[in-house]
């Protein structure tokens, strides 16, 4: 099943539909390589439960035109959908100027299982000033539900409120959210007592209604919405805190002289874009075989992962087959991304396979081994430890998902580089600049010769870390082996 990582949290869904407000099309398939144009269309494609919509960075107009009382913003169509954005870069616009109805709302979730993660909501209320016309939550009377997690709300209302729900008590929960408003919140028209706020902050004041835990009024923010008058990490408040916080969860290390280090990662993608098995020189693509219809090896390296364009074996060579790229000169890679076959060819996808490297095309070293089902149009991302430069990199397929042929749509090679940065001091400003692990800064650090986190964990970049009981002579970062 397809997954999305937010910090160290892995979310699993039946389907993930991608949306790109600039390069997408609602005629596309909705895959990562063929995204939809609009969020509203993606909602129409979601099943009743278990699907997610990933909105790429950019501005997405989610304005929904409906009746007099329920026009407004993000609508889940009563389905349990997870809406996921890019931290600080995905903006959902709800624009009242596009409809003439009495009310406008921002969140219109009818299903209790609906969630929104790391989205900036631009709630343009306009001249509406009465609470039932300016509420963040509303759906034409019925109860609004769901949970909004690590989201930012920019509301231009002179009288912001939380809920309009004539038919019952709203049960919407806001966790680690920031509310940038123009005035103090006013009481909701109806449904307000059902609102839950946890680890949230506003620059004015919240109303007395609802259930509030660890909330703060009169916060001040910088241009990126870091809280400047509270210690957001220590207090676990706002969008940069919590397990889905916008701050990247980098690894902290402590030396015995109490110096603090963090890891800075960079990543380069080697884009090949081959036009034949030997072009552009000096690259050479080869395979154990290829389909008679012309699905040659280079088609897995030609940069075309949107159309029906891939490498495919003969039917007699569907297992224990291979695909290889000769770079002519040694190169170091420690991440490979394989693009899935299209829906009608999912059986071609490798199930058990190895990533191998060789200096001479005679002796190959296994760099990574994968053995799991691959039944959806999602990328297979393989991170592995590799400190050696190899000239030849091979994907050796032991078995596929059951078809008569094996195939790969596209292969991308990456080199990840991690380096240690010595922080001048373990203060709040440096945590904001370099990232942190939500570690309290107002407590004494334990005196350990050299320590990593206290258990195995994995961050967004696929980096594994583990506790050490003594100072090592050297540290090399890679995957758990």
MIMITOR-701064 format. One line per field, with one value per residue (C-alpha): residue in one letter; chain; x, y, z. Coordinates in Angstrom, 1 decimal, padded with zeros to 4 digits, m for minus. Example, Ala and Ser with C-alpha at 12.3 -4.5 7.8 and 13.67 -1.06 7.14 Angstrom:
<vexpas>
r = (A; S)
c = (A; A)
px = (012.3; 013.7)
py = (m004.5; m001.1)
pz = (007.8; 007.1)
</vexpas>
This chain:
<vexpas>
r = (X; X; X; X; X; X; X; X; X; X; X; X; X; X; X; X; X; X; X; X; X; X; X; X; X; X; X; X; X; X; X; X; X; X; X; X; X; X; X; X; X; X; X; X; X; X; X; X; X; X; X; X; X; X; X; X; X; X; X; X; X; X; X; X; X; X; X; X; X; X; X; X; X; X; X; X; X; X; X; X; X; X; X; X; X; X; X; X; X; X; X; X; X; X; X; X; X; X; X; X; X; X; X; X; X; X; X; X; X; X; X; X; X; X; X; X; X; X; X; X; X; X; X; X; X; X; X; X; X; X; X; X; X; X; X; X; X; X; X; X; X; X; X; X; X; X; X; X; X; X; X; X; X; X; X; X; X; X; X; X; X; X; X; X; X; X; X; X; X; X; X; X; X; X; X; X; X; X; X; X; X; X; X; X; X; X; X; X; X; X; X; X; X; X; X; X; X; X; X; X; X; X; X; X; X; X; X; X; X; X; X; X; X; X; X; X; X; X; X; X; X; X; X; X; X; X; X; X; X; X; X; X; X; X; X; X; X; X; X; X; X; X; X; X; X; X; X; X; X; X; X; X; X; X; X; X; X; X; X; X; X; X; X; X; X; X; X; X; X; X; X; X; X; X; X; X; X; X; X; X; X; X; X; X; X; X; X; X; X; X; X; X; X; X; X; X; X; X; X; X; X; X; X; X; X; X; X; X; X; X; X; X; X; X; X; X; X; X; X; X; X; X; X; X; X; X; X; X; X; X; X; X; X; X; X; X; X; X; X; X; X; X; X; X; X; X; X; X; X; X; X; X; X; X; X; X; X; X; X; X; X; X; X; X; X; X; X; X; X; X; X; X; X; X; X; X; X; X; X; X; X; X; X; X; X; X; X; X; X; X; X; X; X; X; X; X; X; X; X; X; X; X; X; X; X; X; X; X; X; X; X; X; X; X; X; X; X; X; X; X; X; X; X; X; X; X; X; X; X; X; X; X; X; X; X; X; X; X; X; X; X; X; X; X; X; X; X; X; X; X; X; X; X; X; X; X; X; X; X; X; X; X; X; X; X; X; X; X; X; X; X; X; X; X; X; X; X; X; X; X; X)
c = (A; A; A; A; A; A; A; A; A; A; A; A; A; A; A; A; A; A; A; A; A; A; A; A; A; A; A; A; A; A; A; A; A; A; A; A; A; A; A; A; A; A; A; A; A; A; A; A; A; A; A; A; A; A; A; A; A; A; A; A; A; A; A; A; A; A; A; A; A; A; A; A; A; A; A; A; A; A; A; A; A; A; A; A; A; A; A; A; A; A; A; A; A; A; A; A; A; A; A; A; A; A; A; A; A; A; A; A; A; A; A; A; A; A; A; A; A; A; A; A; A; A; A; A; A; A; A; A; A; A; A; A; A; A; A; A; A; A; A; A; A; A; A; A; A; A; A; A; A; A; A; A; A; A; A; A; A; A; A; A; A; A; A; A; A; A; A; A; A; A; A; A; A; A; A; A; A; A; A; A; A; A; A; A; A; A; A; A; A; A; A; A; A; A; A; A; A; A; A; A; A; A; A; A; A; A; A; A; A; A; A; A; A; A; A; A; A; A; A; A; A; A; A; A; A; A; A; A; A; A; A; A; A; A; A; A; A; A; A; A; A; A; A; A; A; A; A; A; A; A; A; A; A; A; A; A; A; A; A; A; A; A; A; A; A; A; A; A; A; A; A; A; A; A; A; A; A; A; A; A; A; A; A; A; A; A; A; A; A; A; A; A; A; A; A; A; A; A; A; A; A; A; A; A; A; A; A; A; A; A; A; A; A; A; A; A; A; A; A; A; A; A; A; A; A; A; A; A; A; A; A; A; A; A; A; A; A; A; A; A; A; A; A; A; A; A; A; A; A; A; A; A; A; A; A; A; A; A; A; A; A; A; A; A; A; A; A; A; A; A; A; A; A; A; A; A; A; A; A; A; A; A; A; A; A; A; A; A; A; A; A; A; A; A; A; A; A; A; A; A; A; A; A; A; A; A; A; A; A; A; A; A; A; A; A; A; A; A; A; A; A; A; A; A; A; A; A; A; A; A; A; A; A; A; A; A; A; A; A; A; A; A; A; A; A; A; A; A; A; A; A; A; A; A; A; A; A; A; A; A; A; A; A; A; A; A; A; A; A; A; A; A; A; A; A; A; A; A; A; A; A)
px = (000.0; 001.3; 002.8; 003.8; 006.4; 005.9; 009.0; 009.4; 005.7; 004.7; 001.1; m000.4; m003.3; m005.2; m004.5; m002.6; m003.8; m001.3; m002.3; m000.2; m001.8; 000.6; 001.6; m001.3; m004.4; m007.7; m007.4; m004.3; m004.3; m003.5; m000.2; 002.9; 004.1; 000.7; m001.0; m004.4; m004.8; m007.4; m008.0; m011.7; m011.4; m009.1; m011.8; m014.3; m011.9; m011.4; m013.1; m015.4; m012.5; m008.7; m007.5; m005.2; m004.6; m001.1; m001.1; 002.3; 003.8; 001.9; m001.5; m004.6; m008.0; m010.3; m013.3; m016.5; m019.6; m022.7; m025.9; m026.5; m025.3; m022.5; m020.3; m016.8; m013.6; m012.1; m014.8; m014.4; m017.7; m018.4; m015.5; m012.6; m009.8; m006.3; m005.2; m001.4; 000.7; 004.3; 005.5; 005.1; 004.6; 001.1; m001.6; m005.3; m007.3; m011.0; m012.2; m015.6; m015.6; m016.4; m019.8; m022.8; m024.3; m024.7; m022.0; m018.5; m016.4; m012.8; m013.1; m016.1; m015.4; m018.4; m016.5; m014.9; m012.0; m011.0; m007.6; m005.5; m001.7; 000.8; m001.4; m001.6; m005.2; m005.8; m009.3; m010.5; m013.7; m014.0; m016.8; m018.8; m018.8; m021.4; m020.2; m022.2; m020.7; m017.1; m016.7; m013.7; m015.8; m019.2; m021.1; m024.6; m025.9; m024.8; m022.0; m018.4; m015.9; m012.3; m008.9; m006.6; m002.9; 000.0; m001.8; m001.6; m004.8; m004.5; m008.0; m008.9; m012.2; m013.0; m014.9; m013.4; m015.3; m014.9; m018.2; m021.6; m023.4; m027.2; m027.9; m025.6; m022.4; m019.3; m016.5; m013.5; m010.1; m007.2; m003.8; m000.6; m002.2; m001.5; m004.2; m003.2; m006.3; m007.3; m009.2; m010.2; m012.3; m016.0; m018.4; m019.6; m023.2; m023.7; m021.5; m018.7; m018.6; m017.6; m014.4; m011.1; m007.9; m004.7; m001.2; m002.6; m001.8; m003.3; m002.0; m005.2; m007.4; m009.5; m013.1; m014.0; m015.9; m014.7; m012.1; m008.6; m005.4; m002.0; m003.3; m001.9; m003.3; m001.5; 001.4; 003.7; 005.3; 008.1; 007.7; 007.8; 005.4; 007.9; 006.7; 008.9; 007.4; 007.1; 009.5; 007.6; 009.7; 009.7; 006.0; 005.1; 002.9; 002.3; 003.1; 006.8; 006.1; 004.5; 005.3; 004.1; 005.9; 007.3; 010.8; 012.7; 013.4; 017.2; 019.4; 021.1; 024.4; 026.2; 029.9; 031.4; 032.3; 028.6; 028.9; 025.8; 025.8; 023.1; 023.1; 022.7; 021.7; 021.9; 020.9; 021.8; 019.8; 021.8; 019.5; 020.4; 017.7; 019.0; 017.8; 019.3; 021.3; 024.5; 023.4; 024.3; 027.9; 029.6; 026.5; 025.6; 022.3; 021.9; 019.7; 019.4; 016.8; 014.1; 010.6; 010.4; 008.1; 011.1; 011.0; 014.8; 017.0; 017.5; 013.8; 014.2; 016.7; 015.2; 013.5; 010.0; 008.0; 004.6; 003.7; 003.6; 007.4; 009.5; 012.0; 010.4; 011.9; 010.9; 008.4; 011.1; 013.2; 010.7; 012.8; 016.5; 016.8; 018.6; 018.8; 022.2; 023.7; 027.4; 028.5; 032.0; 033.6; 033.0; 030.2; 028.9; 025.2; 023.3; 019.7; 017.7; 014.2; 012.2; 009.1; 006.2; 004.7; 001.4; m001.8; m002.4; 001.2; 001.6; 002.4; 005.6; 006.9; 009.9; 008.9; 012.2; 015.3; 018.8; 020.7; 024.2; 027.4; 030.6; 033.9; 034.6; 031.3; 032.5; 032.2; 029.1; 028.4; 024.9; 024.1; 020.4; 017.9; 014.1; 011.4; 007.8; 004.7; 004.5; 001.0; 000.3; 001.6; 003.9; 007.7; 009.9; 012.6; 015.6; 018.1; 021.3; 024.8; 027.5; 030.9; 032.3; 032.2; 031.1; 031.1; 028.3; 024.9; 022.5; 019.0; 018.9; 015.2; 014.7; 010.9; 008.1; 004.5; 003.3; 003.2; 005.0; 007.3; 009.3; 009.6; 010.7; 009.2; 012.1; 015.2; 016.7; 020.1; 020.8; 023.7; 022.8; 025.5; 025.2; 027.6; 027.8; 027.3; 028.6; 025.9; 027.3; 025.0; 021.9; 019.5; 016.1; 017.4; 019.7; 017.0; 014.8; 017.7; 019.0; 016.0; 015.7; 014.1; 011.6; 014.1; 013.5; 016.1; 015.4; 016.6; 020.1; 021.6; 022.7; 026.4; 027.2; 030.4; 028.7; 025.0; 022.5; 018.8; 017.8; 016.4; 016.5; 014.6; 014.4; 014.0; 012.5; 015.8; 015.9; 018.8; 019.0; 020.3; 021.0; 022.3; 026.1; 027.5; 030.9; 032.6; 033.5; 036.6; 034.5; 030.9; 029.5; 025.9; 023.8; 020.9; 020.4; 022.3)
py = (000.0; 003.5; 005.5; 009.1; 010.0; 013.1; 013.5; 010.0; 009.2; 006.8; 007.2; 004.3; 004.7; 002.7; 005.3; 008.6; 011.2; 014.0; 017.5; 020.1; 023.5; 024.5; 021.4; 019.1; 018.2; 016.8; 014.5; 012.9; 009.7; 011.4; 009.6; 011.5; 011.7; 012.5; 014.7; 016.3; 020.0; 020.7; 019.4; 019.4; 017.0; 014.8; 014.6; 013.3; 010.5; 009.4; 006.3; 006.6; 005.9; 005.2; 007.6; 010.6; 013.7; 015.1; 018.7; 019.8; 023.2; 026.1; 027.8; 025.7; 027.3; 025.0; 027.4; 025.4; 026.9; 025.4; 026.7; 029.9; 028.4; 026.1; 027.7; 028.0; 026.0; 022.6; 019.9; 016.2; 015.1; 013.1; 010.8; 010.0; 011.7; 012.8; 016.1; 016.5; 019.5; 020.5; 022.3; 026.0; 025.7; 024.4; 027.0; 026.3; 029.4; 029.8; 033.0; 034.5; 036.8; 033.8; 033.2; 035.3; 033.1; 034.3; 032.2; 031.2; 028.6; 027.3; 023.7; 021.6; 018.1; 015.9; 012.7; 012.1; 010.3; 013.3; 014.9; 017.7; 017.9; 020.8; 023.1; 026.9; 027.9; 031.4; 032.1; 035.2; 036.2; 039.6; 042.0; 039.3; 040.1; 038.0; 034.8; 032.4; 033.9; 033.9; 030.6; 028.4; 025.2; 024.9; 022.7; 024.2; 023.2; 019.6; 018.7; 019.3; 016.7; 015.6; 016.8; 019.5; 018.9; 021.3; 023.7; 027.5; 029.6; 033.2; 034.7; 038.2; 038.4; 041.3; 038.7; 035.2; 032.3; 028.6; 026.8; 027.0; 023.7; 024.1; 020.3; 019.3; 019.9; 020.2; 017.7; 019.2; 019.0; 021.4; 020.1; 022.2; 024.9; 028.6; 031.2; 034.5; 036.6; 040.3; 040.5; 038.4; 035.3; 035.7; 033.0; 030.6; 030.8; 027.1; 024.1; 026.0; 023.8; 020.8; 022.4; 021.1; 023.1; 021.4; 023.0; 025.9; 029.6; 032.8; 036.4; 037.7; 035.7; 032.6; 032.6; 030.7; 028.0; 024.5; 022.3; 023.9; 022.2; 024.0; 026.9; 030.5; 033.9; 037.0; 035.2; 037.0; 035.4; 036.0; 035.9; 032.1; 031.8; 030.8; 032.0; 034.8; 035.5; 031.8; 028.8; 026.8; 023.7; 023.5; 024.3; 022.0; 024.7; 025.8; 024.4; 023.8; 021.4; 018.0; 014.8; 016.4; 019.7; 021.7; 021.7; 018.9; 016.3; 016.1; 014.0; 015.6; 014.4; 015.3; 015.1; 014.8; 018.5; 019.3; 020.5; 019.9; 018.7; 018.3; 016.6; 018.5; 016.5; 017.3; 015.2; 015.2; 013.4; 012.1; 012.8; 010.6; 011.2; 008.7; 008.7; 005.3; 002.5; 004.4; 008.1; 010.4; 009.1; 007.8; 006.2; 002.7; 001.0; m002.7; m005.5; m009.3; m009.0; m006.6; m007.0; m007.4; m004.3; m002.2; m001.7; m001.4; m000.8; 002.9; 003.6; 003.1; 006.0; 008.4; 010.7; 009.8; 008.5; 009.9; 008.1; 004.4; 004.2; 001.6; m001.3; m004.7; m008.2; m011.1; m013.5; m016.1; m013.8; m012.5; m013.8; m013.7; m010.8; m007.5; m003.9; m002.1; 001.3; 001.9; 005.4; 004.9; 006.5; 005.4; 007.2; 006.9; 006.4; 005.5; 005.9; 004.5; 005.4; 003.0; 004.3; 001.8; 000.3; 001.8; 000.3; m002.3; m003.5; m003.7; m007.4; m006.5; m004.7; m006.3; m008.0; m009.4; m007.7; m006.4; m003.2; m004.1; m002.3; m003.3; m001.8; m004.2; m005.7; m009.0; m009.0; m007.3; m006.4; m006.4; m002.9; m003.4; m006.2; m005.7; m008.3; m007.1; m006.6; m003.6; m003.5; 000.2; 003.1; 004.4; 004.9; 002.3; 004.3; 002.3; 004.0; 002.0; 002.4; 002.8; 004.4; 003.1; 004.5; 001.9; 002.2; m000.2; m000.2; m003.1; m003.9; m007.7; m009.0; m012.3; m012.3; m010.0; m009.6; m012.6; m011.4; m013.1; m010.1; m008.0; m004.2; m000.9; 002.4; 004.6; 004.5; 007.5; 007.5; 009.8; 010.6; 011.7; 013.5; 014.0; 016.1; 017.2; 020.8; 022.0; 024.3; 027.3; 026.6; 024.6; 027.5; 028.1; 030.2; 027.4; 024.8; 026.9; 027.3; 023.8; 021.7; 019.6; 016.6; 018.5; 018.2; 020.5; 023.2; 024.2; 020.9; 019.5; 017.4; 014.0; 013.5; 010.7; 010.3; 010.3; 009.6; 009.4; 009.0; 006.3; 003.8; 002.9; 005.5; 006.6; 010.1; 011.5; 011.0; 007.3; 007.8; 005.3; 006.2; 004.3; 004.8; 004.4; 003.5; 005.0; 007.5; 005.9; 006.6; 007.5; 007.8; 006.8; 007.4; 005.0; 002.6; 000.0; m003.2)
pz = (000.0; m000.8; 002.0; 002.8; 005.4; 007.5; 009.7; 011.2; 010.9; 008.1; 006.9; 004.8; 002.4; m000.2; m002.9; m003.0; m005.5; m006.4; m007.3; m009.0; m009.5; m012.3; m014.3; m013.5; m015.5; m014.3; m017.4; m015.8; m013.8; m010.5; m009.9; m008.8; m012.3; m013.8; m011.2; m011.2; m011.5; m008.8; m005.3; m005.8; m008.7; m006.7; m003.9; m006.5; m007.3; m003.7; m002.3; 000.8; 003.1; 003.1; 000.3; 000.5; m001.6; m001.7; m002.8; m004.2; m003.3; m004.7; m004.4; m004.8; m005.0; m003.1; m003.2; m003.3; m004.8; m003.3; m001.6; 000.3; 003.6; 002.6; 000.0; 001.1; 001.2; 001.5; 001.2; 001.8; 000.2; 003.4; 002.6; 005.0; 003.1; 004.3; 002.7; 002.9; 001.8; 001.7; 004.9; 004.4; 000.7; 000.0; 000.2; 000.0; m000.9; 000.2; m001.6; m000.6; m003.7; m005.9; m004.5; m003.5; m000.8; 002.8; 004.3; 003.6; 005.5; 005.3; 006.6; 005.5; 006.7; 007.2; 007.9; 011.3; 009.6; 007.4; 008.3; 007.0; 007.5; 007.1; 004.9; 004.9; 004.6; 003.1; 004.3; 002.5; 004.3; 002.8; 004.0; 005.9; 009.6; 011.3; 013.0; 011.0; 007.8; 009.0; 010.8; 010.0; 010.2; 008.5; 006.1; 005.6; 009.0; 009.5; 011.9; 010.8; 012.0; 011.4; 012.5; 011.3; 012.2; 012.0; 009.7; 009.4; 009.1; 007.7; 008.3; 007.1; 009.0; 011.4; 013.6; 013.2; 014.7; 014.7; 013.9; 012.2; 012.7; 013.2; 013.2; 016.0; 017.9; 015.8; 016.6; 014.8; 016.4; 015.7; 016.8; 016.6; 014.5; 014.2; 013.7; 012.2; 012.5; 012.4; 015.7; 018.7; 018.1; 018.7; 019.9; 017.3; 016.0; 016.9; 017.4; 019.1; 022.3; 020.1; 018.9; 020.4; 020.3; 021.4; 021.2; 019.2; 019.3; 017.9; 017.6; 019.2; 021.7; 021.4; 022.6; 025.8; 023.9; 023.2; 024.8; 024.9; 026.0; 025.9; 023.9; 023.9; 023.1; 021.8; 020.2; 017.8; 014.8; 012.4; 008.6; 008.6; 011.6; 014.2; 017.5; 018.8; 022.3; 023.4; 023.3; 020.7; 021.0; 024.8; 025.0; 022.1; 020.5; 017.0; 013.5; 014.2; 017.1; 017.5; 015.6; 012.4; 013.0; 010.1; 011.6; 010.0; 012.6; 012.3; 014.5; 017.5; 018.9; 022.1; 022.7; 026.1; 026.1; 025.7; 022.1; 020.1; 016.5; 013.9; 010.5; 007.3; 004.3; 000.6; m002.3; m006.0; m008.7; m011.7; m014.6; m017.6; m020.2; m022.7; m026.3; m027.2; m025.5; m026.2; m026.1; m024.7; m024.6; m022.6; m021.0; m022.1; m021.1; m021.3; m020.1; m020.2; m022.9; m024.1; m025.6; m029.4; m029.6; m028.8; m025.0; m024.8; m021.8; m022.3; m022.0; m018.3; m018.3; m020.8; m018.2; m019.6; m016.7; m017.7; m020.9; m021.7; m022.0; m020.2; m020.4; m020.6; m020.9; m023.2; m021.7; m021.4; m019.3; m016.7; m013.8; m012.9; m015.4; m015.1; m016.2; m016.1; m016.7; m017.4; m016.4; m018.0; m014.9; m011.2; m009.4; m005.9; m005.4; m002.3; m003.3; m006.3; m007.2; m009.4; m011.1; m011.1; m014.3; m015.4; m013.9; m016.7; m016.3; m012.5; m012.7; m014.4; m011.3; m009.6; m006.4; m005.2; m006.6; m005.8; m006.4; m007.4; m008.1; m010.0; m011.0; m013.8; m014.9; m013.7; m009.9; m008.5; m004.9; m003.5; m002.3; m001.4; m001.5; m001.7; m001.4; m001.1; m003.2; m005.5; m006.8; m007.1; m009.2; m006.6; m006.5; m004.9; m003.0; m002.0; 000.4; 001.1; 002.5; m000.1; 000.4; m002.9; m006.4; m009.0; m012.8; m013.3; m011.5; m012.0; m010.9; m010.8; m010.7; m009.0; m009.3; m010.3; m009.3; m011.4; m015.0; m018.0; m018.4; m016.0; m016.5; m015.0; m016.0; m015.0; m012.9; m011.1; m009.3; m006.3; m004.1; m000.6; 001.4; 005.1; 007.2; 010.8; 011.8; 015.1; 016.5; 018.4; 021.3; 022.0; 022.0; 020.5; 017.6; 016.5; 016.8; 014.5; 012.0; 011.9; 013.0; 016.1; 017.8; 019.9; 022.8; 025.7; 025.9; 029.5; 030.9; 031.6; 028.9; 030.2; 030.4; 028.0; 026.2; 022.8; 022.3; 019.5; 020.0; 022.4; 019.9; 016.3; 014.2; 010.6; 009.4; 006.1; 004.2; 005.2; 007.7; 010.5; 013.9; 017.1; 020.6; 021.2; 024.6; 024.1; 021.9; 018.5; 016.5; 013.5; 012.5; 009.1; 008.3; 006.3; 006.6; 009.2; 008.2)
</vexpas>
